Amino acid sequence: MTLKFGADVSTARTDYGTVLLDERAGEYWELNPTATLVVSTLMAGGDEADAVTALTNEFDIDADRARQDVDALVQQLRTSGLAE
């Protein structure tokens, strides 16, 4: 499943990850490097399994934990209305 931010969401990469601005609510969200990797993978057309693989390749994390983190992040982004 690809991930796409809504039209009212601006993004900026930083040295520490990615910052999202929800222009509708005027709220900022900060994604750490792990979340940034997940979002980048999904926005590039990858699915959740690709994001899990990217996490396990880049960080010292097992696949079960990576899958939980990917699922939680995607759910939070969708629930908040930031992503479609």
N, C-alpha and C positions, 0 to 999 in steps of 0.2 A: 504494500500500500504506500503510495506516494503521499507526502505531506506537503501542504501548501498553506502559507500564512494568509490571513484575510487581507483585503485591500487596505484596511486601516491599521495595519501592523507594519512598523518600520524596524529594520534590523541593522545592527552595527557590530562588526567583529572588534574585539579588544584583545589585549594581551592575556586576558584571563578567561576568555570564552566569547559569548555573544550577549548583547543587550537587545531586548525587544521593547518597543514602545507601542502600547495599545493606545492609539490616538483617540479612540472613542471615550475611553475611561481616564486617559491621562496617566496611566500606570506604566511603570517600568518593570521589566522582568529581566533577571540576569541568569544566563545559562552558563554553567561551569564547562570546562573542556570536555567532560564526558557527555553532557547533554548536547553540546555543540556538535560533537562527532555524530551522535545519533540523528540529530536534526539534519545535518549536512548529508548524511547517507540517505535518509528518507526523501529529502528534497531533490536529490540527484536521481530519483527513480527507484531506489532500493526499497526492499520491504523490511519487515521487522527482523527476519532471519539474517538479512545482510547487516543490519544495525548491530545485532548480537555478535555476529562474526567480527565486525569492525571493533567493537568494544573488547572482545577477548583477545584480539590481535594487538591492540594498542595498549591495553591496561592489564594489570594483574588481577583479573576477575574471572570467575568461572561462568560457564554458559547459563546456568540456572539463575544466578544473581543478575547477569546481564539481561536476560529475558524479562525478569521482574522489573528492572530499571527502565527498559525500553517501554514496556507496557504502561508503567506508571507515568512516565513522561508524556507519552502520546495521549493518554487519557486526560492528564492535567491540561495539556495544551488545547485539546478539543473542548473540554468542559469549560475552560475559561473563555472560549470563543476566539482564541488567538489563531487556531489552525482549523483547517477543513479536512 
